[in-house]
Amino acid sequence: MNAAIHYNSIIDYTDKDTDTETDTETDTEEDVLYGDVNNDGKVSAKDSMSVQRHVIKLSQLSDEQLKSADVDLDGKITSKDALYILRCSINLAVLPVEK
């Protein structure tokens, strides 16, 4: 016997008992997957190569990529970041790097 259950209801989670607005602090910083420079959902040697190309000025990284590439959190993109990303891609490091 095959049975299918379909739910077509809308759930409203707003609080209708209060008339005041509550201020919630929103995080303007997006979640960053450190080391995932090409934004494919994984840290790989390709990400390390992208950082290396940026360091030697063969390519330029976007602002989002720069955040992902700065894995040692020093505010600069260097060959050390590329090395940490490469090490992470073979499970020899955890990102971001803690000093």
N, C-alpha and C positions, 0 to 999 in steps of 0.2 A: 504494500500500500504506500503510495507516494502522496504526501500531503504538503501543501505549500501554505504558509501563513504570511499574510500581507498586513502590514501596519501602516495606516495612512493618517496618523494623528500628528498634530503640532503641539509641542510642549512649550509653554510660555514660562520662563523662569524669572520674569520681572516681579519685583516686590510691589504690589499694588497698595499696600497698607501705609507706605510712607510718601510724604510729599516733598521730602528734601532730597537733593542730589548728593551723592557721595563722591568725593574726589578719590580716584584711585590713581596711584602713581603708575604710569605706563613706562615700560622699559623701552627707551628709544634704541638701544643697542640690540640688534638682531642676534639670534643665536648663531654662533660661529662654530663651524667644524674646522678646528685648527688643522692645517696641513692640506685640506681639500681645496686647493687653489683653483682647479678647473671645475669645481662644483658638480662633480659627478657622484657624490655621496660616499666616496672612499678616498683614502690616502694612498697614493701610489707613486712610483718613480716618475710618472708623467708630471705630477705636481711639483716634485723636486726640480725637474727639468725646466718647468715654467718659471720657477724662482731663479734658477741659474741664468736663464735667458734675460730675466729682468735685471739681475745684478750686473751683467755685462752689457746692458743697454741694447740688446737685440730685440726686445719687446717691452711693452709697458703693461703693468697690471692695473685693473680697475680698483676703485676704492674697496669694494667687497673682497676682491682677491688679495689686496694688501692686508686686510684684517686677517684673512685665513693664513696668509704667508708668514706673518710675524709670530712664529711659534715660540720664540724665547721671550716674547713680550717686552722687548727693549725699545720698541718704537721705530726700529730700523729693519729693513729687509737686507739681509746679508747672506753670504755663502754658508754661514752657520745655520741659518734657517733652512736652507736647501738640504744640508747634511742631516739635520734633525728630522726633516720630512722623509728623507730617504731611509733613515734608520727606523722610523715609525712604520714605513711601508713593509719592512721585513720583521716587524715586531721586536725591535731592539730598543725602542723608545716609546714613551707616552707623551702625547701632546695635550696642552701646551707644556713646555719644559719648565719644571720647577727648579729654581736655583737654590 
